[in-house]
Amino acid sequence: MVLRSSLAAAAVMTLAGCAQMPGPGSSLESFTHRVATSEIVLLWNCLQSEPRLLSLEGVAWSPWQAQPVQFLEFELVGVDAKDRMAAQKAGAARDLQLHTNQMTPFTLELKTTGTEVRFDLYYRYQFRQFFEGRAVDARLAGPLVPRHSSSLLAQTISYLVRDACSDSEHRAY
């Protein structure tokens, strides 16, 4: 009885995971921009529906990692010809955690000044990286880790996508 319940639960979880997997003909193909790290893939579109308003709409996807990506935050910055910040908007992904093969949407609406020559996208998240104890035991904050053990180290990882709305850069497909 327990074995049947376990098998049924495993089948349901597998089907639920497959339902979230992007495939051919999925909505991911509608995004025009893409960047990827070892932990996540970002896909987005830059839309200017009205003057002085830039909307960056996208999804973050964690296709590879077993550890969850946490606290994904964004900052869209309009930069003028002198490399100064002209406009700025911060936001976060809808979900606090992004598990393996999950997606979460994000939207940033930036009120522009009209002096921007490019838009840079900054993003950061926390990720618990697996390290061998002997490689980092002297650098970890807290109690020393025994030499033959392993540990998880939560790090905030930050990235920059320069000229995120460019017609020629960061193209998706």
ROSE-4610 file (N, C-alpha, C; in Angstrom, 1 decimal, always signed):
// ROSE-4610
residu = [M/M/M/V/V/V/L/L/L/R/R/R/S/S/S/S/S/S/L/L/L/A/A/A/A/A/A/A/A/A/A/A/A/V/V/V/M/M/M/T/T/T/L/L/L/A/A/A/G/G/G/C/C/C/A/A/A/Q/Q/Q/M/M/M/P/P/P/G/G/G/P/P/P/G/G/G/S/S/S/S/S/S/L/L/L/E/E/E/S/S/S/F/F/F/T/T/T/H/H/H/R/R/R/V/V/V/A/A/A/T/T/T/S/S/S/E/E/E/I/I/I/V/V/V/L/L/L/L/L/L/W/W/W/N/N/N/C/C/C/L/L/L/Q/Q/Q/S/S/S/E/E/E/P/P/P/R/R/R/L/L/L/L/L/L/S/S/S/L/L/L/E/E/E/G/G/G/V/V/V/A/A/A/W/W/W/S/S/S/P/P/P/W/W/W/Q/Q/Q/A/A/A/Q/Q/Q/P/P/P/V/V/V/Q/Q/Q/F/F/F/L/L/L/E/E/E/F/F/F/E/E/E/L/L/L/V/V/V/G/G/G/V/V/V/D/D/D/A/A/A/K/K/K/D/D/D/R/R/R/M/M/M/A/A/A/A/A/A/Q/Q/Q/K/K/K/A/A/A/G/G/G/A/A/A/A/A/A/R/R/R/D/D/D/L/L/L/Q/Q/Q/L/L/L/H/H/H/T/T/T/N/N/N/Q/Q/Q/M/M/M/T/T/T/P/P/P/F/F/F/T/T/T/L/L/L/E/E/E/L/L/L/K/K/K/T/T/T/T/T/T/G/G/G/T/T/T/E/E/E/V/V/V/R/R/R/F/F/F/D/D/D/L/L/L/Y/Y/Y/Y/Y/Y/R/R/R/Y/Y/Y/Q/Q/Q/F/F/F/R/R/R/Q/Q/Q/F/F/F/F/F/F/E/E/E/G/G/G/R/R/R/A/A/A/V/V/V/D/D/D/A/A/A/R/R/R/L/L/L/A/A/A/G/G/G/P/P/P/L/L/L/V/V/V/P/P/P/R/R/R/H/H/H/S/S/S/S/S/S/S/S/S/L/L/L/L/L/L/A/A/A/Q/Q/Q/T/T/T/I/I/I/S/S/S/Y/Y/Y/L/L/L/V/V/V/R/R/R/D/D/D/A/A/A/C/C/C/S/S/S/D/D/D/S/S/S/E/E/E/H/H/H/R/R/R/A/A/A/Y/Y/Y]
num = [1/1/1/2/2/2/3/3/3/4/4/4/5/5/5/6/6/6/7/7/7/8/8/8/9/9/9/10/10/10/11/11/11/12/12/12/13/13/13/14/14/14/15/15/15/16/16/16/17/17/17/18/18/18/19/19/19/20/20/20/21/21/21/22/22/22/23/23/23/24/24/24/25/25/25/26/26/26/27/27/27/28/28/28/29/29/29/30/30/30/31/31/31/32/32/32/33/33/33/34/34/34/35/35/35/36/36/36/37/37/37/38/38/38/39/39/39/40/40/40/41/41/41/42/42/42/43/43/43/44/44/44/45/45/45/46/46/46/47/47/47/48/48/48/49/49/49/50/50/50/51/51/51/52/52/52/53/53/53/54/54/54/55/55/55/56/56/56/57/57/57/58/58/58/59/59/59/60/60/60/61/61/61/62/62/62/63/63/63/64/64/64/65/65/65/66/66/66/67/67/67/68/68/68/69/69/69/70/70/70/71/71/71/72/72/72/73/73/73/74/74/74/75/75/75/76/76/76/77/77/77/78/78/78/79/79/79/80/80/80/81/81/81/82/82/82/83/83/83/84/84/84/85/85/85/86/86/86/87/87/87/88/88/88/89/89/89/90/90/90/91/91/91/92/92/92/93/93/93/94/94/94/95/95/95/96/96/96/97/97/97/98/98/98/99/99/99/100/100/100/101/101/101/102/102/102/103/103/103/104/104/104/105/105/105/106/106/106/107/107/107/108/108/108/109/109/109/110/110/110/111/111/111/112/112/112/113/113/113/114/114/114/115/115/115/116/116/116/117/117/117/118/118/118/119/119/119/120/120/120/121/121/121/122/122/122/123/123/123/124/124/124/125/125/125/126/126/126/127/127/127/128/128/128/129/129/129/130/130/130/131/131/131/132/132/132/133/133/133/134/134/134/135/135/135/136/136/136/137/137/137/138/138/138/139/139/139/140/140/140/141/141/141/142/142/142/143/143/143/144/144/144/145/145/145/146/146/146/147/147/147/148/148/148/149/149/149/150/150/150/151/151/151/152/152/152/153/153/153/154/154/154/155/155/155/156/156/156/157/157/157/158/158/158/159/159/159/160/160/160/161/161/161/162/162/162/163/163/163/164/164/164/165/165/165/166/166/166/167/167/167/168/168/168/169/169/169/170/170/170/171/171/171/172/172/172/173/173/173]
x = [+0.8/+0.0/+0.9/+1.9/+2.8/+3.5/+3.9/+4.7/+3.8/+2.5/+1.6/+1.4/+1.3/+1.1/+2.3/+3.5/+4.7/+4.9/+4.5/+4.6/+3.6/+2.4/+1.4/+1.9/+2.4/+2.9/+4.1/+5.0/+6.1/+5.6/+4.6/+4.0/+3.4/+2.6/+2.0/+3.0/+4.1/+5.2/+5.9/+6.1/+6.7/+5.9/+4.6/+3.7/+3.6/+3.6/+3.5/+4.8/+5.9/+7.2/+7.2/+6.6/+6.6/+5.6/+4.6/+3.7/+4.3/+5.4/+6.0/+7.2/+7.6/+8.7/+8.4/+9.2/+9.0/+9.3/+8.6/+8.8/+8.6/+8.7/+8.4/+7.0/+6.9/+5.6/+5.2/+6.0/+5.6/+5.8/+5.3/+5.3/+6.7/+7.7/+9.1/+9.6/+9.1/+9.5/+9.1/+8.2/+7.7/+8.6/+9.6/+10.5/+11.7/+12.1/+13.1/+14.5/+14.6/+15.9/+16.1/+17.4/+17.8/+19.2/+19.3/+20.7/+20.5/+21.7/+21.7/+22.9/+22.7/+23.9/+23.9/+24.7/+24.7/+23.5/+22.7/+21.5/+20.2/+20.1/+18.8/+19.0/+17.9/+17.7/+16.7/+17.0/+16.1/+15.7/+14.4/+13.9/+12.9/+13.0/+12.2/+12.0/+11.0/+10.7/+10.7/+11.1/+11.1/+10.0/+9.0/+7.8/+7.7/+7.4/+7.2/+5.7/+4.8/+3.4/+2.9/+3.6/+3.3/+4.6/+4.6/+5.8/+6.2/+7.5/+8.1/+7.8/+7.4/+7.2/+7.7/+8.7/+9.3/+8.9/+8.4/+8.0/+8.9/+9.5/+10.3/+9.6/+9.1/+8.3/+9.0/+9.1/+9.8/+9.5/+10.3/+10.3/+11.7/+11.8/+13.0/+12.7/+13.7/+13.5/+14.8/+14.6/+15.7/+15.7/+16.3/+16.2/+17.2/+18.3/+19.4/+19.6/+19.5/+20.0/+19.0/+19.6/+18.8/+18.5/+19.4/+19.2/+18.3/+17.4/+16.5/+17.2/+16.8/+17.2/+16.3/+16.8/+15.9/+16.1/+15.0/+15.0/+15.6/+15.0/+15.5/+14.9/+15.8/+15.5/+16.1/+15.4/+15.9/+15.9/+16.8/+16.8/+17.1/+16.2/+16.3/+16.7/+17.8/+18.4/+18.5/+18.0/+18.1/+19.4/+20.3/+21.6/+21.6/+22.1/+22.2/+23.5/+23.8/+25.0/+26.3/+26.2/+27.4/+27.5/+26.9/+26.9/+26.4/+25.4/+24.8/+23.4/+23.0/+21.7/+20.6/+19.7/+18.6/+17.3/+17.1/+15.9/+16.2/+15.4/+15.6/+14.3/+14.2/+13.0/+13.5/+13.1/+13.5/+12.2/+12.4/+11.3/+11.9/+11.0/+11.4/+10.5/+11.0/+10.2/+9.0/+8.0/+6.8/+7.0/+7.8/+8.0/+9.3/+9.3/+10.5/+11.5/+11.1/+12.0/+11.6/+12.7/+12.6/+13.3/+12.5/+13.0/+13.3/+13.9/+14.3/+13.1/+13.4/+12.4/+11.1/+11.2/+10.1/+10.4/+9.3/+9.4/+8.6/+9.1/+8.4/+8.4/+7.3/+7.3/+7.9/+8.3/+8.7/+8.3/+8.1/+7.7/+8.4/+9.0/+9.5/+9.0/+8.3/+7.8/+8.6/+9.4/+10.3/+9.7/+9.6/+9.2/+10.5/+10.6/+11.9/+11.8/+13.1/+13.2/+13.3/+13.6/+13.8/+15.3/+16.2/+17.6/+18.4/+17.7/+18.3/+18.9/+20.1/+20.6/+20.7/+20.5/+20.5/+19.8/+19.4/+18.8/+19.5/+20.1/+20.8/+20.0/+20.1/+19.3/+20.3/+20.1/+20.8/+19.9/+20.5/+19.7/+20.6/+20.0/+20.7/+19.8/+20.4/+19.6/+20.5/+19.9/+20.7/+20.6/+21.8/+21.9/+22.8/+22.4/+23.2/+24.1/+25.3/+26.3/+26.9/+27.2/+27.8/+29.3/+30.0/+31.4/+32.0/+33.1/+33.8/+34.4/+34.3/+34.8/+36.2/+37.1/+38.5/+38.8/+38.0/+38.3/+37.9/+36.9/+36.4/+36.4/+36.8/+36.6/+37.3/+38.3/+39.0/+38.3/+37.5/+36.9/+35.4/+34.8/+33.4/+33.2/+32.2/+31.9/+31.2/+31.5/+30.9/+31.9/+31.4/+32.3/+33.1/+34.3/+35.1/+34.4/+34.5/+33.9/+35.0/+34.7/+35.6/+36.1/+37.3/+38.0/+37.3/+36.6/+36.0/+34.5/+34.0/+32.6/+32.4/+31.1/+30.8/+29.8/+29.6/+28.7/+28.0/+27.0/+26.3/+26.6/+26.8/+27.1/+26.2/+25.3/+24.4/+25.2/+25.1/+25.7/+24.7/+24.9/+24.1/+24.9/+24.4/+25.1/+24.4/+25.3/+24.8/+25.3/+24.5/+24.8/+24.3/+24.9/+24.5/+24.3/+23.2/+22.9/+23.0/+24.1/+24.3/+23.4/+22.7/+21.9/+20.9/+20.1/+19.1/+18.1/+17.8/+16.7/+17.2/+18.5/+19.1/+18.5/+18.5/+17.9/+18.9/+20.2/+21.2/+21.8/+21.7/+22.3/+21.3/+21.8/+21.0/+19.8/+19.9/+18.8/+18.5/+17.2/+16.7/+17.0/+16.6/+16.7/+17.1]
y = [-1.2/+0.0/+1.3/+1.2/+2.4/+2.6/+1.4/+1.5/+2.1/+1.7/+2.3/+3.8/+4.2/+5.6/+6.4/+5.8/+6.5/+6.6/+5.5/+5.5/+6.5/+6.6/+7.5/+9.0/+9.2/+10.6/+10.9/+10.0/+10.3/+10.6/+9.8/+10.0/+11.4/+11.8/+13.1/+14.2/+14.1/+15.1/+15.2/+14.0/+14.0/+14.8/+14.5/+15.1/+16.6/+17.0/+18.4/+19.1/+18.5/+19.1/+19.2/+18.2/+18.2/+19.3/+19.6/+20.6/+22.0/+22.2/+23.5/+23.6/+22.5/+22.5/+23.2/+24.2/+24.8/+23.9/+24.0/+23.2/+24.0/+23.3/+24.0/+24.6/+25.8/+26.4/+27.1/+27.0/+27.6/+29.2/+29.8/+31.3/+31.8/+31.0/+31.5/+32.0/+31.5/+32.0/+33.4/+33.9/+35.3/+36.3/+35.9/+36.9/+37.2/+38.4/+38.8/+38.9/+39.0/+39.1/+38.0/+37.6/+36.5/+36.6/+36.3/+36.1/+34.9/+34.3/+33.1/+33.1/+32.6/+32.3/+30.8/+30.4/+29.0/+28.6/+29.5/+29.2/+29.5/+30.6/+31.0/+31.5/+31.5/+32.1/+33.2/+34.4/+35.5/+35.7/+35.9/+36.2/+37.4/+38.4/+39.6/+40.3/+41.2/+42.1/+43.5/+44.4/+45.8/+46.5/+47.1/+47.6/+49.1/+49.9/+51.3/+51.6/+51.4/+51.6/+53.0/+53.9/+55.3/+56.1/+57.3/+58.1/+58.2/+58.2/+58.4/+57.2/+56.0/+54.9/+53.6/+53.0/+51.8/+50.6/+49.6/+48.4/+47.3/+46.7/+45.5/+44.3/+43.4/+42.3/+41.0/+40.1/+38.9/+37.8/+36.7/+35.6/+35.2/+34.7/+34.1/+32.6/+31.8/+30.3/+29.6/+28.6/+27.9/+26.5/+26.3/+24.9/+23.9/+24.3/+23.4/+23.0/+24.0/+23.8/+23.1/+22.2/+21.6/+22.5/+23.4/+24.3/+25.5/+26.0/+27.1/+28.4/+29.2/+30.6/+31.4/+32.3/+33.0/+34.5/+35.2/+36.7/+37.4/+37.0/+37.6/+39.0/+40.0/+41.4/+42.0/+43.1/+43.7/+45.2/+45.9/+47.3/+47.7/+48.5/+49.0/+50.4/+50.7/+52.1/+52.6/+53.8/+54.6/+55.4/+55.3/+55.9/+57.0/+58.2/+59.2/+59.1/+60.1/+60.1/+60.3/+60.8/+61.0/+59.9/+58.8/+57.6/+57.9/+58.8/+59.1/+58.5/+58.2/+57.6/+58.7/+58.5/+59.4/+59.0/+57.7/+57.2/+55.8/+55.4/+54.1/+53.6/+52.2/+51.5/+50.2/+49.8/+48.6/+47.7/+46.4/+45.5/+44.1/+43.2/+41.8/+40.8/+39.6/+38.5/+38.2/+37.7/+37.4/+36.4/+35.4/+34.3/+34.5/+34.2/+34.4/+33.3/+32.1/+31.0/+30.5/+30.1/+29.5/+28.2/+27.1/+25.7/+25.2/+24.0/+23.5/+23.4/+24.0/+24.0/+24.8/+25.8/+26.7/+28.0/+28.7/+30.1/+31.0/+32.3/+33.3/+34.6/+35.3/+36.5/+37.7/+38.7/+40.0/+41.1/+42.3/+43.5/+44.7/+45.5/+46.8/+47.9/+48.9/+50.0/+51.3/+51.7/+52.9/+54.1/+55.2/+56.5/+57.1/+57.3/+57.8/+59.4/+59.9/+61.4/+61.9/+60.9/+61.3/+61.5/+61.5/+61.7/+60.4/+59.3/+58.0/+57.5/+57.0/+56.4/+54.9/+54.4/+52.9/+52.6/+51.3/+50.9/+49.7/+49.8/+48.7/+48.0/+46.6/+45.8/+45.2/+45.5/+44.8/+43.8/+42.7/+41.7/+40.9/+40.5/+39.8/+38.8/+37.8/+36.8/+36.0/+35.3/+34.4/+33.0/+32.4/+31.0/+30.3/+29.1/+28.3/+27.4/+27.8/+27.0/+25.9/+24.8/+23.6/+23.7/+23.7/+23.8/+22.6/+22.1/+21.1/+21.8/+21.2/+21.8/+22.2/+21.4/+21.6/+22.9/+23.3/+24.4/+25.7/+25.8/+27.0/+27.1/+26.1/+26.1/+27.2/+27.8/+28.9/+30.2/+30.3/+31.5/+31.7/+30.6/+30.7/+31.5/+32.3/+33.0/+32.0/+31.9/+31.0/+29.9/+28.9/+27.8/+27.2/+26.7/+26.0/+24.7/+24.4/+23.2/+22.1/+20.9/+19.8/+19.6/+19.1/+18.9/+18.0/+17.0/+16.0/+16.1/+17.3/+17.6/+18.5/+18.7/+19.7/+20.6/+21.8/+22.8/+23.5/+24.2/+25.1/+26.5/+27.4/+28.8/+29.7/+30.4/+31.3/+32.6/+32.9/+34.1/+34.9/+36.2/+37.1/+37.3/+37.0/+37.0/+38.2/+39.1/+40.2/+40.2/+40.7/+40.7/+42.0/+42.4/+43.6/+43.1/+43.5/+43.3/+44.7/+45.1/+46.4/+46.5/+47.6/+47.9/+46.7/+46.5/+45.4/+45.4/+46.6/+46.8/+47.0/+46.7/+46.9/+46.0/+46.5/+45.7/+44.6/+44.7/+43.7/+42.9/+43.3/+42.6/+41.7/+40.6/+39.8/+39.2/+38.9/+38.3/+36.9/+36.6/+35.3/+34.1/+34.2/+33.0/+33.3]
z = [+0.0/+0.0/+0.0/+0.9/+0.9/-0.4/-1.0/-2.3/-3.3/-3.4/-4.4/-4.2/-3.0/-2.7/-3.1/-2.8/-3.2/-4.7/-5.4/-6.9/-7.4/-6.9/-7.4/-7.1/-5.9/-5.6/-6.6/-6.9/-7.8/-9.2/-9.6/-11.0/-11.1/-10.0/-10.0/-10.0/-9.2/-9.2/-10.6/-11.2/-12.5/-13.5/-13.6/-14.5/-14.2/-13.0/-12.6/-13.1/-13.0/-13.5/-15.0/-15.7/-17.1/-17.6/-16.9/-17.3/-17.3/-16.5/-16.5/-17.4/-18.1/-18.9/-20.2/-20.7/-21.9/-23.1/-24.1/-25.3/-26.5/-27.7/-28.9/-29.0/-29.5/-29.6/-28.3/-27.3/-26.0/-26.1/-25.0/-25.0/-24.9/-24.5/-24.4/-25.7/-26.8/-28.1/-28.5/-27.7/-27.9/-27.3/-26.5/-26.0/-26.9/-27.0/-28.0/-27.4/-26.0/-25.4/-24.4/-24.2/-23.4/-22.8/-21.5/-20.9/-20.0/-19.7/-18.8/-17.9/-16.8/-15.8/-15.6/-14.6/-14.3/-13.5/-13.0/-12.2/-12.9/-13.6/-14.2/-15.6/-16.3/-17.7/-17.6/-18.1/-18.1/-19.6/-19.8/-21.2/-21.0/-21.9/-21.7/-23.1/-23.0/-24.1/-23.5/-24.4/-24.0/-24.8/-24.2/-24.9/-24.5/-25.5/-25.3/-25.8/-24.9/-25.2/-25.3/-24.6/-24.6/-24.4/-24.9/-24.7/-23.2/-23.0/-21.7/-20.7/-21.3/-20.5/-21.2/-20.5/-21.0/-20.1/-20.7/-19.9/-20.3/-19.3/-19.5/-18.8/-19.7/-19.2/-19.5/-18.6/-18.8/-17.8/-18.0/-17.1/-16.7/-15.5/-15.0/-14.9/-15.3/-15.4/-14.8/-14.0/-13.4/-14.0/-15.2/-15.8/-15.3/-14.6/-14.3/-12.9/-12.0/-10.6/-9.7/-8.8/-7.8/-6.6/-6.3/-5.2/-5.7/-4.9/-5.4/-5.5/-6.4/-6.6/-5.7/-4.9/-4.0/-4.1/-3.8/-3.7/-5.0/-6.1/-7.4/-7.5/-7.7/-7.7/-9.0/-9.5/-10.7/-10.5/-11.3/-11.4/-12.8/-13.4/-14.8/-14.7/-15.4/-15.3/-16.7/-16.9/-18.1/-18.0/-19.0/-19.0/-20.1/-19.8/-20.8/-21.6/-22.5/-23.3/-22.5/-21.3/-20.5/-19.5/-19.7/-18.8/-17.4/-17.3/-16.0/-16.0/-14.8/-14.6/-14.8/-15.8/-16.1/-15.4/-15.3/-14.8/-14.2/-13.2/-12.5/-12.0/-12.0/-11.5/-11.0/-9.7/-9.1/-9.0/-8.9/-8.7/-8.4/-8.2/-7.9/-8.6/-8.7/-9.4/-8.5/-9.1/-8.3/-7.2/-7.5/-6.5/-5.7/-4.4/-3.6/-3.9/-4.3/-4.6/-6.0/-6.6/-8.0/-7.9/-8.0/-7.9/-9.3/-9.4/-10.7/-11.7/-12.8/-13.9/-13.7/-12.8/-12.5/-13.2/-13.5/-14.0/-13.2/-13.2/-12.5/-13.3/-13.4/-14.3/-13.5/-14.2/-13.7/-14.6/-14.1/-14.9/-14.3/-15.1/-14.6/-15.5/-15.0/-15.8/-15.4/-16.4/-16.1/-16.8/-16.0/-16.6/-17.0/-18.3/-18.9/-19.0/-19.1/-19.2/-20.6/-21.5/-22.9/-23.3/-22.3/-22.5/-22.6/-22.4/-22.3/-23.7/-23.7/-24.9/-24.8/-23.6/-23.4/-22.1/-21.9/-20.7/-20.2/-19.0/-18.4/-17.3/-17.4/-16.4/-15.4/-14.2/-13.1/-12.5/-12.1/-11.4/-10.4/-9.3/-8.3/-7.6/-7.0/-6.4/-5.4/-4.5/-3.6/-4.1/-3.9/-4.4/-3.4/-3.0/-2.0/-2.8/-2.9/-3.6/-2.8/-3.4/-2.7/-2.8/-1.7/-1.7/-0.9/-1.3/-0.5/+0.7/+1.8/+3.1/+3.1/+2.4/+2.5/+1.6/+0.7/-0.2/+0.4/+1.3/+1.8/+3.3/+4.1/+5.5/+6.2/+5.7/+6.4/+6.0/+5.0/+4.6/+5.0/+5.5/+5.9/+7.2/+7.3/+8.6/+9.4/+10.7/+11.6/+12.1/+12.6/+13.1/+12.0/+12.3/+11.3/+10.9/+9.6/+9.0/+9.0/+9.5/+9.5/+8.1/+7.9/+6.6/+5.7/+6.2/+5.3/+5.2/+5.4/+5.2/+4.1/+3.7/+2.7/+3.3/+2.6/+3.2/+2.1/+2.5/+1.5/+2.0/+1.0/+1.3/+0.5/+1.2/+0.5/+0.0/-1.2/-1.8/-2.5/-2.5/-3.3/-4.6/-5.7/-7.0/-7.8/-8.3/-9.1/-10.5/-11.4/-12.8/-13.4/-14.6/-15.4/-16.8/-17.3/-18.8/-19.4/-20.0/-20.6/-21.9/-22.0/-23.2/-23.4/-22.3/-22.3/-23.4/-23.9/-24.9/-26.3/-26.5/-27.8/-28.9/-30.1/-31.2/-31.7/-31.3/-31.8/-30.6/-29.4/-28.3/-27.5/-26.9/-26.1/-26.8/-28.0/-28.8/-28.3/-28.2/-27.6/-28.6/-29.8/-30.6/-32.0]
